[in-house]
Amino acid sequence: MQARENWGSRMGFIMAAAGSAVGLGNIWRFPYMAGENGGSAFILIYLAFVFVIGLSVMTAEFAVGRKTSLAAVGAFKSVNPSWTFAGVLGVVSAFFIMGFYPVVGGWALAYVLKSVTGLLADAGAIGDSFGAFITSPAEPLIWMIIFLLMNIVIVAKGISGGIEKAGKVLMPTLFALLILIAVRSITLPGAGAGLAFLFTPDFSQVTGQTVLAALGQAFFSLSLGMGCMITYGSYLSKDEKLPNNALIVTTLDTGVALLAGIAIFPALFAFGMEPAAGPGLVFVVVPTIFAQMGGFGTILSVLFFVALTVAALTSSVSLMEVVVSYLIDQRQMERKKAVYTTGAIMTVTGILSSLSLGIMSGVTFLGVGVFDFFDILTDKIFLAIGGMLIAIFVGWVMNKEDLQDELTNGGTIEFGLFNVWYNLVKYVIPVAVAFVAVAGIISIAQTGLMIFGLAVIVLLAVFSKKLG
Ligand code: TRP
């Protein structure tokens, strides 16, 4: 039996966990979701979900991971073998998110280089060149593979040597870059309209769809609902204060999302552009903004896409780690072998996913292409169900005294809000998330896809004893 790895320091853990949380979800997805859902009202609902539901679920995931010292599958299994499927669902979710995440990570990487090689020369052509780039057969594949190789190198080095070191260097770099860009953005003439869009709520804009999108975004952005934070918590030392760490990570994640909004929207309004630009927002609008700033814009654009790549990388390593730690803990595989196996499969799904936006766009499965298949199933079904399962597991399967013991480090530290947290996790969160999950699942336009997603969960529940 190999000795279990641990984080080297408190700062190292926080940077790694914040590194997992802060990713494409904050800088790529959050701004376009806010832009499409009316801005400030969406943001307010999002903040409420993050600090009531997200923070509680993150605390629960940390507690489960550290209590059991096992990654997602083993953690559930060791408490109650019938719950193994909840962990396996997490491993499947990690594979599915990694089915599209490295594609976008590759775009970010490509745009670092494109920022210097002429992308910004013609502001009017940036939208077309983005479309041409993501649909071309070879170029995005190469960038995606380079991005995956970076993941493989980091995860192969293990917890304190790879993931922790990367987070400690890359996360502060990211904060500094975003602050710099945000300051530039809010000092542009006409930036005020962007700040008003972000911070003056207009509730007439709120629909059921807004609420749904806000919850999905909260889970995705905080890396919740699939055992990622269980896994990271499992490497955490026994004298760390779990609720404090959860609060710090949640606050950092939210701070970066807001910072990304402050970096993008004031400049966007200052230049008279459209907030509801969709997934192309970051890749089209941001370079367009920078193109109008001359030489300084080129530097900012390079920095911005370095930041986006960094954020994506520290998140995707956490997704890969969920699968790798399953193979290490449950299948007794050696780390390097686990990483190479996982990396190989993810390369194949990533290639299919990238091609589905271009030459394979005619090839659909249950009504959608490969990229959308992975995105919709995780966003609309797996993460919400996973989050609900974790809350039910902690509230109804685990022992209350054990949880109190874990969250107060055996009674040596205070957690004054324990009962509030416990009742939220036991009663409020399962019901609230179930409500939103059902609405989200019903909203999937492709019935076949919806049934497939639900069938995966049922099949896992039936066969999980074998898989665990
Ligand atoms: N939170 C990351 C982001 O915002 C993505 C991510 C990493 C994730 N690990 C996760 C999402 C686990 C859901 C579950 O980009």
Boltz pocket constraint, residues with backbone or C-beta under 6 A from the ligand:
constraints:
  - pocket:
      binder: B
      contacts: [[A, 19], [A, 20], [A, 21], [A, 22], [A, 23], [A, 24], [A, 25], [A, 26], [A, 97], [A, 219], [A, 220], [A, 221], [A, 222], [A, 223], [A, 224], [A, 225], [A, 226], [A, 228], [A, 311], [A, 315], [A, 316], [A, 318], [A, 319], [A, 383]]
      max_distance: 6.0
